[in-house]
Amino acid sequence: MTIEAASNNERLKFTIIDSGMPFDPTVQAEVDTTLSAKERKIGGLGIHIMRQNMDSMNYERMNNLNVLTLRKKFKNEE
């Protein structure tokens, strides 16, 4: 697994690359967060957290690698 991080004056960019089985988190179903922990299926909360906190989440399968790119814009403090 490789994790790359970059930033400029506008945003943060994280790229996560691994050679695991193909898995596109961007097409996974939303988690029902209204259910209690006992009622909810295991899995999906990490994806939910990323969807809630990142401005964009893109997945590609390139050269037998999973490539997930996450972007977060900086807030303008005025």
mmCIF file of the N, C-alpha and C atoms, coordinates in Angstrom:
data_MODEL
# 
_entry.id   MODEL 
# 
loop_
_atom_site.group_PDB 
_atom_site.id 
_atom_site.type_symbol 
_atom_site.label_atom_id 
_atom_site.label_alt_id 
_atom_site.label_comp_id 
_atom_site.label_asym_id 
_atom_site.label_entity_id 
_atom_site.label_seq_id 
_atom_site.pdbx_PDB_ins_code 
_atom_site.Cartn_x 
_atom_site.Cartn_y 
_atom_site.Cartn_z 
_atom_site.occupancy 
_atom_site.B_iso_or_equiv 
_atom_site.pdbx_formal_charge 
_atom_site.auth_seq_id 
_atom_site.auth_comp_id 
_atom_site.auth_asym_id 
_atom_site.auth_atom_id 
_atom_site.pdbx_PDB_model_num 
ATOM 1   N N  . MET A 1 1  ? 0.852   -1.170 0.000   1.00 0.00 ? 1  MET A N  1 
ATOM 2   C CA . MET A 1 1  ? 0.000   0.000  0.000   1.00 0.00 ? 1  MET A CA 1 
ATOM 3   C C  . MET A 1 1  ? 0.891   1.224  0.000   1.00 0.00 ? 1  MET A C  1 
ATOM 4   N N  . THR A 1 2  ? 0.468   2.200  -0.787  1.00 0.00 ? 2  THR A N  1 
ATOM 5   C CA . THR A 1 2  ? 1.159   3.483  -0.849  1.00 0.00 ? 2  THR A CA 1 
ATOM 6   C C  . THR A 1 2  ? 0.142   4.576  -0.574  1.00 0.00 ? 2  THR A C  1 
ATOM 7   N N  . ILE A 1 3  ? 0.507   5.502  0.274   1.00 0.00 ? 3  ILE A N  1 
ATOM 8   C CA . ILE A 1 3  ? -0.336  6.664  0.535   1.00 0.00 ? 3  ILE A CA 1 
ATOM 9   C C  . ILE A 1 3  ? 0.477   7.901  0.201   1.00 0.00 ? 3  ILE A C  1 
ATOM 10  N N  . GLU A 1 4  ? -0.058  8.697  -0.717  1.00 0.00 ? 4  GLU A N  1 
ATOM 11  C CA . GLU A 1 4  ? 0.597   9.932  -1.110  1.00 0.00 ? 4  GLU A CA 1 
ATOM 12  C C  . GLU A 1 4  ? -0.261  11.096 -0.628  1.00 0.00 ? 4  GLU A C  1 
ATOM 13  N N  . ALA A 1 5  ? 0.387   12.145 -0.173  1.00 0.00 ? 5  ALA A N  1 
ATOM 14  C CA . ALA A 1 5  ? -0.321  13.350 0.262   1.00 0.00 ? 5  ALA A CA 1 
ATOM 15  C C  . ALA A 1 5  ? 0.326   14.551 -0.396  1.00 0.00 ? 5  ALA A C  1 
ATOM 16  N N  . ALA A 1 6  ? -0.520  15.475 -0.849  1.00 0.00 ? 6  ALA A N  1 
ATOM 17  C CA . ALA A 1 6  ? -0.027  16.699 -1.465  1.00 0.00 ? 6  ALA A CA 1 
ATOM 18  C C  . ALA A 1 6  ? -0.974  17.828 -1.092  1.00 0.00 ? 6  ALA A C  1 
ATOM 19  N N  . SER A 1 7  ? -0.467  19.043 -1.158  1.00 0.00 ? 7  SER A N  1 
ATOM 20  C CA . SER A 1 7  ? -1.318  20.201 -0.883  1.00 0.00 ? 7  SER A CA 1 
ATOM 21  C C  . SER A 1 7  ? -0.837  21.383 -1.697  1.00 0.00 ? 7  SER A C  1 
ATOM 22  N N  . ASN A 1 8  ? -1.752  22.314 -1.881  1.00 0.00 ? 8  ASN A N  1 
ATOM 23  C CA . ASN A 1 8  ? -1.415  23.606 -2.448  1.00 0.00 ? 8  ASN A CA 1 
ATOM 24  C C  . ASN A 1 8  ? -2.196  24.636 -1.640  1.00 0.00 ? 8  ASN A C  1 
ATOM 25  N N  . ASN A 1 9  ? -2.331  25.834 -2.122  1.00 0.00 ? 9  ASN A N  1 
ATOM 26  C CA . ASN A 1 9  ? -3.030  26.876 -1.363  1.00 0.00 ? 9  ASN A CA 1 
ATOM 27  C C  . ASN A 1 9  ? -4.533  26.648 -1.289  1.00 0.00 ? 9  ASN A C  1 
ATOM 28  N N  . GLU A 1 10 ? -5.065  25.749 -2.101  1.00 0.00 ? 10 GLU A N  1 
ATOM 29  C CA . GLU A 1 10 ? -6.506  25.543 -2.174  1.00 0.00 ? 10 GLU A CA 1 
ATOM 30  C C  . GLU A 1 10 ? -7.006  24.253 -1.534  1.00 0.00 ? 10 GLU A C  1 
ATOM 31  N N  . ARG A 1 11 ? -6.208  23.186 -1.615  1.00 0.00 ? 11 ARG A N  1 
ATOM 32  C CA . ARG A 1 11 ? -6.738  21.903 -1.165  1.00 0.00 ? 11 ARG A CA 1 
ATOM 33  C C  . ARG A 1 11 ? -5.664  20.894 -0.780  1.00 0.00 ? 11 ARG A C  1 
ATOM 34  N N  . LEU A 1 12 ? -6.129  19.876 -0.068  1.00 0.00 ? 12 LEU A N  1 
ATOM 35  C CA . LEU A 1 12 ? -5.329  18.689 0.242   1.00 0.00 ? 12 LEU A CA 1 
ATOM 36  C C  . LEU A 1 12 ? -5.728  17.592 -0.726  1.00 0.00 ? 12 LEU A C  1 
ATOM 37  N N  . LYS A 1 13 ? -4.780  16.759 -1.098  1.00 0.00 ? 13 LYS A N  1 
ATOM 38  C CA . LYS A 1 13 ? -5.072  15.623 -1.969  1.00 0.00 ? 13 LYS A CA 1 
ATOM 39  C C  . LYS A 1 13 ? -4.364  14.403 -1.407  1.00 0.00 ? 13 LYS A C  1 
ATOM 40  N N  . PHE A 1 14 ? -5.123  13.337 -1.196  1.00 0.00 ? 14 PHE A N  1 
ATOM 41  C CA . PHE A 1 14 ? -4.576  12.070 -0.723  1.00 0.00 ? 14 PHE A CA 1 
ATOM 42  C C  . PHE A 1 14 ? -4.831  11.023 -1.795  1.00 0.00 ? 14 PHE A C  1 
ATOM 43  N N  . THR A 1 15 ? -3.816  10.240 -2.112  1.00 0.00 ? 15 THR A N  1 
ATOM 44  C CA . THR A 1 15 ? -3.964  9.145  -3.059  1.00 0.00 ? 15 THR A CA 1 
ATOM 45  C C  . THR A 1 15 ? -3.545  7.870  -2.344  1.00 0.00 ? 15 THR A C  1 
ATOM 46  N N  . ILE A 1 16 ? -4.457  6.904  -2.334  1.00 0.00 ? 16 ILE A N  1 
ATOM 47  C CA . ILE A 1 16 ? -4.207  5.621  -1.685  1.00 0.00 ? 16 ILE A CA 1 
ATOM 48  C C  . ILE A 1 16 ? -4.168  4.561  -2.772  1.00 0.00 ? 16 ILE A C  1 
ATOM 49  N N  . ILE A 1 17 ? -3.055  3.829  -2.855  1.00 0.00 ? 17 ILE A N  1 
ATOM 50  C CA . ILE A 1 17 ? -2.845  2.851  -3.915  1.00 0.00 ? 17 ILE A CA 1 
ATOM 51  C C  . ILE A 1 17 ? -2.556  1.504  -3.272  1.00 0.00 ? 17 ILE A C  1 
ATOM 52  N N  . ASP A 1 18 ? -3.264  0.464  -3.736  1.00 0.00 ? 18 ASP A N  1 
ATOM 53  C CA . ASP A 1 18 ? -2.964  -0.886 -3.258  1.00 0.00 ? 18 ASP A CA 1 
ATOM 54  C C  . ASP A 1 18 ? -3.172  -1.897 -4.375  1.00 0.00 ? 18 ASP A C  1 
ATOM 55  N N  . SER A 1 19 ? -2.638  -3.087 -4.165  1.00 0.00 ? 19 SER A N  1 
ATOM 56  C CA . SER A 1 19 ? -2.712  -4.142 -5.172  1.00 0.00 ? 19 SER A CA 1 
ATOM 57  C C  . SER A 1 19 ? -3.736  -5.211 -4.808  1.00 0.00 ? 19 SER A C  1 
ATOM 58  N N  . GLY A 1 20 ? -4.681  -4.861 -3.942  1.00 0.00 ? 20 GLY A N  1 
ATOM 59  C CA . GLY A 1 20 ? -5.699  -5.820 -3.525  1.00 0.00 ? 20 GLY A CA 1 
ATOM 60  C C  . GLY A 1 20 ? -6.738  -6.075 -4.605  1.00 0.00 ? 20 GLY A C  1 
ATOM 61  N N  . MET A 1 21 ? -7.752  -6.833 -4.227  1.00 0.00 ? 21 MET A N  1 
ATOM 62  C CA . MET A 1 21 ? -8.859  -7.118 -5.130  1.00 0.00 ? 21 MET A CA 1 
ATOM 63  C C  . MET A 1 21 ? -9.494  -5.795 -5.569  1.00 0.00 ? 21 MET A C  1 
ATOM 64  N N  . PRO A 1 22 ? -9.996  -5.709 -6.798  1.00 0.00 ? 22 PRO A N  1 
ATOM 65  C CA . PRO A 1 22 ? -10.675 -4.486 -7.218  1.00 0.00 ? 22 PRO A CA 1 
ATOM 66  C C  . PRO A 1 22 ? -11.815 -4.148 -6.260  1.00 0.00 ? 22 PRO A C  1 
ATOM 67  N N  . PHE A 1 23 ? -11.852 -2.899 -5.811  1.00 0.00 ? 23 PHE A N  1 
ATOM 68  C CA . PHE A 1 23 ? -12.902 -2.451 -4.893  1.00 0.00 ? 23 PHE A CA 1 
ATOM 69  C C  . PHE A 1 23 ? -13.108 -0.964 -5.082  1.00 0.00 ? 23 PHE A C  1 
ATOM 70  N N  . ASP A 1 24 ? -14.289 -0.596 -5.558  1.00 0.00 ? 24 ASP A N  1 
ATOM 71  C CA . ASP A 1 24 ? -14.618 0.800  -5.803  1.00 0.00 ? 24 ASP A CA 1 
ATOM 72  C C  . ASP A 1 24 ? -15.527 1.299  -4.684  1.00 0.00 ? 24 ASP A C  1 
ATOM 73  N N  . PRO A 1 25 ? -14.992 2.032  -3.719  1.00 0.00 ? 25 PRO A N  1 
ATOM 74  C CA . PRO A 1 25 ? -15.819 2.513  -2.613  1.00 0.00 ? 25 PRO A CA 1 
ATOM 75  C C  . PRO A 1 25 ? -16.836 3.559  -3.039  1.00 0.00 ? 25 PRO A C  1 
ATOM 76  N N  . THR A 1 26 ? -16.629 4.175  -4.204  1.00 0.00 ? 26 THR A N  1 
ATOM 77  C CA . THR A 1 26 ? -17.536 5.237  -4.637  1.00 0.00 ? 26 THR A CA 1 
ATOM 78  C C  . THR A 1 26 ? -18.895 4.712  -5.087  1.00 0.00 ? 26 THR A C  1 
ATOM 79  N N  . VAL A 1 27 ? -18.999 3.415  -5.344  1.00 0.00 ? 27 VAL A N  1 
ATOM 80  C CA . VAL A 1 27 ? -20.281 2.849  -5.793  1.00 0.00 ? 27 VAL A CA 1 
ATOM 81  C C  . VAL A 1 27 ? -20.963 2.021  -4.704  1.00 0.00 ? 27 VAL A C  1 
ATOM 82  N N  . GLN A 1 28 ? -20.388 2.006  -3.517  1.00 0.00 ? 28 GLN A N  1 
ATOM 83  C CA . GLN A 1 28 ? -20.979 1.247  -2.409  1.00 0.00 ? 28 GLN A CA 1 
ATOM 84  C C  . GLN A 1 28 ? -22.221 1.967  -1.898  1.00 0.00 ? 28 GLN A C  1 
ATOM 85  N N  . ALA A 1 29 ? -23.175 1.183  -1.435  1.00 0.00 ? 29 ALA A N  1 
ATOM 86  C CA . ALA A 1 29 ? -24.426 1.745  -0.916  1.00 0.00 ? 29 ALA A CA 1 
ATOM 87  C C  . ALA A 1 29 ? -24.158 2.589  0.332   1.00 0.00 ? 29 ALA A C  1 
ATOM 88  N N  . GLU A 1 30 ? -25.013 3.582  0.520   1.00 0.00 ? 30 GLU A N  1 
ATOM 89  C CA . GLU A 1 30 ? -24.932 4.403  1.729   1.00 0.00 ? 30 GLU A CA 1 
ATOM 90  C C  . GLU A 1 30 ? -25.267 3.544  2.953   1.00 0.00 ? 30 GLU A C  1 
ATOM 91  N N  . VAL A 1 31 ? -24.670 3.872  4.075   1.00 0.00 ? 31 VAL A N  1 
ATOM 92  C CA . VAL A 1 31 ? -24.930 3.173  5.331   1.00 0.00 ? 31 VAL A CA 1 
ATOM 93  C C  . VAL A 1 31 ? -26.133 3.818  6.008   1.00 0.00 ? 31 VAL A C  1 
ATOM 94  N N  . ASP A 1 32 ? -26.980 3.014  6.609   1.00 0.00 ? 32 ASP A N  1 
ATOM 95  C CA . ASP A 1 32 ? -28.124 3.562  7.347   1.00 0.00 ? 32 ASP A CA 1 
ATOM 96  C C  . ASP A 1 32 ? -27.654 3.899  8.758   1.00 0.00 ? 32 ASP A C  1 
ATOM 97  N N  . THR A 1 33 ? -27.291 5.151  8.963   1.00 0.00 ? 33 THR A N  1 
ATOM 98  C CA . THR A 1 33 ? -26.769 5.571  10.265  1.00 0.00 ? 33 THR A CA 1 
ATOM 99  C C  . THR A 1 33 ? -27.875 5.814  11.287  1.00 0.00 ? 33 THR A C  1 
ATOM 100 N N  . THR A 1 34 ? -29.126 5.625  10.874  1.00 0.00 ? 34 THR A N  1 
ATOM 101 C CA . THR A 1 34 ? -30.217 5.759  11.835  1.00 0.00 ? 34 THR A CA 1 
ATOM 102 C C  . THR A 1 34 ? -30.387 4.493  12.661  1.00 0.00 ? 34 THR A C  1 
ATOM 103 N N  . LEU A 1 35 ? -29.788 3.385  12.197  1.00 0.00 ? 35 LEU A N  1 
ATOM 104 C CA . LEU A 1 35 ? -29.866 2.125  12.937  1.00 0.00 ? 35 LEU A CA 1 
ATOM 105 C C  . LEU A 1 35 ? -28.839 2.115  14.060  1.00 0.00 ? 35 LEU A C  1 
ATOM 106 N N  . SER A 1 36 ? -29.136 1.349  15.098  1.00 0.00 ? 36 SER A N  1 
ATOM 107 C CA . SER A 1 36 ? -28.158 1.194  16.182  1.00 0.00 ? 36 SER A CA 1 
ATOM 108 C C  . SER A 1 36 ? -27.004 0.326  15.688  1.00 0.00 ? 36 SER A C  1 
ATOM 109 N N  . ALA A 1 37 ? -25.902 0.327  16.411  1.00 0.00 ? 37 ALA A N  1 
ATOM 110 C CA . ALA A 1 37 ? -24.735 -0.476 16.041  1.00 0.00 ? 37 ALA A CA 1 
ATOM 111 C C  . ALA A 1 37 ? -25.086 -1.960 15.975  1.00 0.00 ? 37 ALA A C  1 
ATOM 112 N N  . LYS A 1 38 ? -25.985 -2.416 16.834  1.00 0.00 ? 38 LYS A N  1 
ATOM 113 C CA . LYS A 1 38 ? -26.376 -3.832 16.831  1.00 0.00 ? 38 LYS A CA 1 
ATOM 114 C C  . LYS A 1 38 ? -27.225 -4.186 15.611  1.00 0.00 ? 38 LYS A C  1 
ATOM 115 N N  . GLU A 1 39 ? -28.004 -3.235 15.124  1.00 0.00 ? 39 GLU A N  1 
ATOM 116 C CA . GLU A 1 39 ? -28.891 -3.480 13.983  1.00 0.00 ? 39 GLU A CA 1 
ATOM 117 C C  . GLU A 1 39 ? -28.179 -3.346 12.635  1.00 0.00 ? 39 GLU A C  1 
ATOM 118 N N  . ARG A 1 40 ? -27.105 -2.593 12.608  1.00 0.00 ? 40 ARG A N  1 
ATOM 119 C CA . ARG A 1 40 ? -26.411 -2.275 11.367  1.00 0.00 ? 40 ARG A CA 1 
ATOM 120 C C  . ARG A 1 40 ? -25.466 -3.391 10.961  1.00 0.00 ? 40 ARG A C  1 
ATOM 121 N N  . LYS A 1 41 ? -25.333 -3.617 9.650   1.00 0.00 ? 41 LYS A N  1 
ATOM 122 C CA . LYS A 1 41 ? -24.349 -4.566 9.136   1.00 0.00 ? 41 LYS A CA 1 
ATOM 123 C C  . LYS A 1 41 ? -22.945 -4.032 9.405   1.00 0.00 ? 41 LYS A C  1 
ATOM 124 N N  . ILE A 1 42 ? -22.000 -4.927 9.532   1.00 0.00 ? 42 ILE A N  1 
ATOM 125 C CA . ILE A 1 42 ? -20.602 -4.535 9.698   1.00 0.00 ? 42 ILE A CA 1 
ATOM 126 C C  . ILE A 1 42 ? -20.099 -4.005 8.366   1.00 0.00 ? 42 ILE A C  1 
ATOM 127 N N  . GLY A 1 43 ? -19.336 -2.937 8.425   1.00 0.00 ? 43 GLY A N  1 
ATOM 128 C CA . GLY A 1 43 ? -18.711 -2.381 7.227   1.00 0.00 ? 43 GLY A CA 1 
ATOM 129 C C  . GLY A 1 43 ? -19.420 -1.152 6.706   1.00 0.00 ? 43 GLY A C  1 
ATOM 130 N N  . GLY A 1 44 ? -18.649 -0.330 6.013   1.00 0.00 ? 44 GLY A N  1 
ATOM 131 C CA . GLY A 1 44 ? -19.205 0.831  5.346   1.00 0.00 ? 44 GLY A CA 1 
ATOM 132 C C  . GLY A 1 44 ? -19.054 2.145  6.075   1.00 0.00 ? 44 GLY A C  1 
ATOM 133 N N  . LEU A 1 45 ? -18.728 2.119  7.355   1.00 0.00 ? 45 LEU A N  1 
ATOM 134 C CA . LEU A 1 45 ? -18.628 3.379  8.092   1.00 0.00 ? 45 LEU A CA 1 
ATOM 135 C C  . LEU A 1 45 ? -17.418 4.210  7.667   1.00 0.00 ? 45 LEU A C  1 
ATOM 136 N N  . GLY A 1 46 ? -16.327 3.567  7.306   1.00 0.00 ? 46 GLY A N  1 
ATOM 137 C CA . GLY A 1 46 ? -15.156 4.309  6.823   1.00 0.00 ? 46 GLY A CA 1 
ATOM 138 C C  . GLY A 1 46 ? -15.474 5.061  5.542   1.00 0.00 ? 46 GLY A C  1 
ATOM 139 N N  . ILE A 1 47 ? -16.186 4.396  4.639   1.00 0.00 ? 47 ILE A N  1 
ATOM 140 C CA . ILE A 1 47 ? -16.601 5.044  3.399   1.00 0.00 ? 47 ILE A CA 1 
ATOM 141 C C  . ILE A 1 47 ? -17.549 6.194  3.716   1.00 0.00 ? 47 ILE A C  1 
ATOM 142 N N  . HIS A 1 48 ? -18.457 5.973  4.641   1.00 0.00 ? 48 HIS A N  1 
ATOM 143 C CA . HIS A 1 48 ? -19.403 7.007  5.054   1.00 0.00 ? 48 HIS A CA 1 
ATOM 144 C C  . HIS A 1 48 ? -18.652 8.237  5.587   1.00 0.00 ? 48 HIS A C  1 
ATOM 145 N N  . ILE A 1 49 ? -17.650 8.022  6.423   1.00 0.00 ? 49 ILE A N  1 
ATOM 146 C CA . ILE A 1 49 ? -16.865 9.122  6.989   1.00 0.00 ? 49 ILE A CA 1 
ATOM 147 C C  . ILE A 1 49 ? -16.149 9.891  5.877   1.00 0.00 ? 49 ILE A C  1 
ATOM 148 N N  . MET A 1 50 ? -15.585 9.175  4.921   1.00 0.00 ? 50 MET A N  1 
ATOM 149 C CA . MET A 1 50 ? -14.892 9.842  3.811   1.00 0.00 ? 50 MET A CA 1 
ATOM 150 C C  . MET A 1 50 ? -15.875 10.656 2.973   1.00 0.00 ? 50 MET A C  1 
ATOM 151 N N  . ARG A 1 51 ? -17.048 10.113 2.705   1.00 0.00 ? 51 ARG A N  1 
ATOM 152 C CA . ARG A 1 51 ? -18.055 10.856 1.931   1.00 0.00 ? 51 ARG A CA 1 
ATOM 153 C C  . ARG A 1 51 ? -18.483 12.126 2.656   1.00 0.00 ? 51 ARG A C  1 
ATOM 154 N N  . GLN A 1 52 ? -18.584 12.067 3.963   1.00 0.00 ? 52 GLN A N  1 
ATOM 155 C CA . GLN A 1 52 ? -19.031 13.210 4.741   1.00 0.00 ? 52 GLN A CA 1 
ATOM 156 C C  . GLN A 1 52 ? -17.962 14.285 4.877   1.00 0.00 ? 52 GLN A C  1 
ATOM 157 N N  . ASN A 1 53 ? -16.688 13.897 4.852   1.00 0.00 ? 53 ASN A N  1 
ATOM 158 C CA . ASN A 1 53 ? -15.617 14.839 5.147   1.00 0.00 ? 53 ASN A CA 1 
ATOM 159 C C  . ASN A 1 53 ? -14.803 15.303 3.953   1.00 0.00 ? 53 ASN A C  1 
ATOM 160 N N  . MET A 1 54 ? -14.830 14.585 2.861   1.00 0.00 ? 54 MET A N  1 
ATOM 161 C CA . MET A 1 54 ? -14.049 14.959 1.685   1.00 0.00 ? 54 MET A CA 1 
ATOM 162 C C  . MET A 1 54 ? -14.929 15.678 0.669   1.00 0.00 ? 54 MET A C  1 
ATOM 163 N N  . ASP A 1 55 ? -14.332 16.530 -0.134  1.00 0.00 ? 55 ASP A N  1 
ATOM 164 C CA . ASP A 1 55 ? -15.063 17.213 -1.199  1.00 0.00 ? 55 ASP A CA 1 
ATOM 165 C C  . ASP A 1 55 ? -15.220 16.321 -2.420  1.00 0.00 ? 55 ASP A C  1 
ATOM 166 N N  . SER A 1 56 ? -14.270 15.437 -2.648  1.00 0.00 ? 56 SER A N  1 
ATOM 167 C CA . SER A 1 56 ? -14.405 14.482 -3.741  1.00 0.00 ? 56 SER A CA 1 
ATOM 168 C C  . SER A 1 56 ? -13.676 13.190 -3.396  1.00 0.00 ? 56 SER A C  1 
ATOM 169 N N  . MET A 1 57 ? -14.170 12.118 -3.981  1.00 0.00 ? 57 MET A N  1 
ATOM 170 C CA . MET A 1 57 ? -13.609 10.784 -3.771  1.00 0.00 ? 57 MET A CA 1 
ATOM 171 C C  . MET A 1 57 ? -13.702 10.068 -5.117  1.00 0.00 ? 57 MET A C  1 
ATOM 172 N N  . ASN A 1 58 ? -12.555 9.788  -5.737  1.00 0.00 ? 58 ASN A N  1 
ATOM 173 C CA . ASN A 1 58 ? -12.523 9.160  -7.057  1.00 0.00 ? 58 ASN A CA 1 
ATOM 174 C C  . ASN A 1 58 ? -11.749 7.853  -7.005  1.00 0.00 ? 58 ASN A C  1 
ATOM 175 N N  . TYR A 1 59 ? -12.264 6.857  -7.730  1.00 0.00 ? 59 TYR A N  1 
ATOM 176 C CA . TYR A 1 59 ? -11.619 5.545  -7.784  1.00 0.00 ? 59 TYR A CA 1 
ATOM 177 C C  . TYR A 1 59 ? -11.271 5.216  -9.232  1.00 0.00 ? 59 TYR A C  1 
ATOM 178 N N  . GLU A 1 60 ? -10.090 4.611  -9.410  1.00 0.00 ? 60 GLU A N  1 
ATOM 179 C CA . GLU A 1 60 ? -9.681  4.071  -10.703 1.00 0.00 ? 60 GLU A CA 1 
ATOM 180 C C  . GLU A 1 60 ? -8.983  2.745  -10.474 1.00 0.00 ? 60 GLU A C  1 
ATOM 181 N N  . ARG A 1 61 ? -9.109  1.850  -11.436 1.00 0.00 ? 61 ARG A N  1 
ATOM 182 C CA . ARG A 1 61 ? -8.331  0.617  -11.439 1.00 0.00 ? 61 ARG A CA 1 
ATOM 183 C C  . ARG A 1 61 ? -7.305  0.785  -12.552 1.00 0.00 ? 61 ARG A C  1 
ATOM 184 N N  . MET A 1 62 ? -6.030  0.899  -12.176 1.00 0.00 ? 62 MET A N  1 
ATOM 185 C CA . MET A 1 62 ? -4.966  1.147  -13.152 1.00 0.00 ? 62 MET A CA 1 
ATOM 186 C C  . MET A 1 62 ? -3.834  0.148  -12.949 1.00 0.00 ? 62 MET A C  1 
ATOM 187 N N  . ASN A 1 63 ? -3.467  -0.559 -14.020 1.00 0.00 ? 63 ASN A N  1 
ATOM 188 C CA . ASN A 1 63 ? -2.339  -1.503 -13.975 1.00 0.00 ? 63 ASN A CA 1 
ATOM 189 C C  . ASN A 1 63 ? -2.478  -2.491 -12.820 1.00 0.00 ? 63 ASN A C  1 
ATOM 190 N N  . ASN A 1 64 ? -3.687  -3.040 -12.634 1.00 0.00 ? 64 ASN A N  1 
ATOM 191 C CA . ASN A 1 64 ? -3.980  -4.004 -11.560 1.00 0.00 ? 64 ASN A CA 1 
ATOM 192 C C  . ASN A 1 64 ? -3.834  -3.402 -10.170 1.00 0.00 ? 64 ASN A C  1 
ATOM 193 N N  . LEU A 1 65 ? -3.991  -2.093 -10.053 1.00 0.00 ? 65 LEU A N  1 
ATOM 194 C CA . LEU A 1 65 ? -3.916  -1.419 -8.759  1.00 0.00 ? 65 LEU A CA 1 
ATOM 195 C C  . LEU A 1 65 ? -5.208  -0.654 -8.509  1.00 0.00 ? 65 LEU A C  1 
ATOM 196 N N  . ASN A 1 66 ? -5.637  -0.610 -7.251  1.00 0.00 ? 66 ASN A N  1 
ATOM 197 C CA . ASN A 1 66 ? -6.718  0.260  -6.824  1.00 0.00 ? 66 ASN A CA 1 
ATOM 198 C C  . ASN A 1 66 ? -6.107  1.621  -6.537  1.00 0.00 ? 66 ASN A C  1 
ATOM 199 N N  . VAL A 1 67 ? -6.688  2.676  -7.120  1.00 0.00 ? 67 VAL A N  1 
ATOM 200 C CA . VAL A 1 67 ? -6.189  4.032  -6.904  1.00 0.00 ? 67 VAL A CA 1 
ATOM 201 C C  . VAL A 1 67 ? -7.374  4.877  -6.432  1.00 0.00 ? 67 VAL A C  1 
ATOM 202 N N  . LEU A 1 68 ? -7.344  5.263  -5.180  1.00 0.00 ? 68 LEU A N  1 
ATOM 203 C CA . LEU A 1 68 ? -8.401  6.084  -4.588  1.00 0.00 ? 68 LEU A CA 1 
ATOM 204 C C  . LEU A 1 68 ? -7.829  7.470  -4.312  1.00 0.00 ? 68 LEU A C  1 
ATOM 205 N N  . THR A 1 69 ? -8.486  8.495  -4.862  1.00 0.00 ? 69 THR A N  1 
ATOM 206 C CA . THR A 1 69 ? -8.029  9.873  -4.679  1.00 0.00 ? 69 THR A CA 1 
ATOM 207 C C  . THR A 1 69 ? -9.082  10.642 -3.896  1.00 0.00 ? 69 THR A C  1 
ATOM 208 N N  . LEU A 1 70 ? -8.656  11.244 -2.803  1.00 0.00 ? 70 LEU A N  1 
ATOM 209 C CA . LEU A 1 70 ? -9.517  12.037 -1.931  1.00 0.00 ? 70 LEU A CA 1 
ATOM 210 C C  . LEU A 1 70 ? -9.042  13.480 -1.963  1.00 0.00 ? 70 LEU A C  1 
ATOM 211 N N  . ARG A 1 71 ? -9.987  14.413 -2.083  1.00 0.00 ? 71 ARG A N  1 
ATOM 212 C CA . ARG A 1 71 ? -9.637  15.838 -2.101  1.00 0.00 ? 71 ARG A CA 1 
ATOM 213 C C  . ARG A 1 71 ? -10.468 16.592 -1.084  1.00 0.00 ? 71 ARG A C  1 
ATOM 214 N N  . LYS A 1 72 ? -9.825  17.554 -0.426  1.00 0.00 ? 72 LYS A N  1 
ATOM 215 C CA . LYS A 1 72 ? -10.501 18.402 0.555   1.00 0.00 ? 72 LYS A CA 1 
ATOM 216 C C  . LYS A 1 72 ? -10.034 19.841 0.364   1.00 0.00 ? 72 LYS A C  1 
ATOM 217 N N  . LYS A 1 73 ? -10.995 20.729 0.083   1.00 0.00 ? 73 LYS A N  1 
ATOM 218 C CA . LYS A 1 73 ? -10.677 22.142 -0.072  1.00 0.00 ? 73 LYS A CA 1 
ATOM 219 C C  . LYS A 1 73 ? -10.490 22.781 1.296   1.00 0.00 ? 73 LYS A C  1 
ATOM 220 N N  . PHE A 1 74 ? -9.561  23.731 1.365   1.00 0.00 ? 74 PHE A N  1 
ATOM 221 C CA . PHE A 1 74 ? -9.402  24.516 2.576   1.00 0.00 ? 74 PHE A CA 1 
ATOM 222 C C  . PHE A 1 74 ? -10.554 25.496 2.671   1.00 0.00 ? 74 PHE A C  1 
ATOM 223 N N  . LYS A 1 75 ? -11.018 25.764 3.868   1.00 0.00 ? 75 LYS A N  1 
ATOM 224 C CA . LYS A 1 75 ? -12.056 26.762 4.062   1.00 0.00 ? 75 LYS A CA 1 
ATOM 225 C C  . LYS A 1 75 ? -11.425 28.144 3.994   1.00 0.00 ? 75 LYS A C  1 
ATOM 226 N N  . ASN A 1 76 ? -12.116 29.053 3.339   1.00 0.00 ? 76 ASN A N  1 
ATOM 227 C CA . ASN A 1 76 ? -11.663 30.451 3.322   1.00 0.00 ? 76 ASN A CA 1 
ATOM 228 C C  . ASN A 1 76 ? -12.118 31.125 4.598   1.00 0.00 ? 76 ASN A C  1 
ATOM 229 N N  . GLU A 1 77 ? -11.170 31.599 5.365   1.00 0.00 ? 77 GLU A N  1 
ATOM 230 C CA . GLU A 1 77 ? -11.474 32.304 6.612   1.00 0.00 ? 77 GLU A CA 1 
ATOM 231 C C  . GLU A 1 77 ? -11.481 33.797 6.308   1.00 0.00 ? 77 GLU A C  1 
ATOM 232 N N  . GLU A 1 78 ? -12.635 34.412 6.229   1.00 0.00 ? 78 GLU A N  1 
ATOM 233 C CA . GLU A 1 78 ? -12.698 35.838 5.919   1.00 0.00 ? 78 GLU A CA 1 
ATOM 234 C C  . GLU A 1 78 ? -13.317 36.602 7.039   1.00 0.00 ? 78 GLU A C  1 
# 
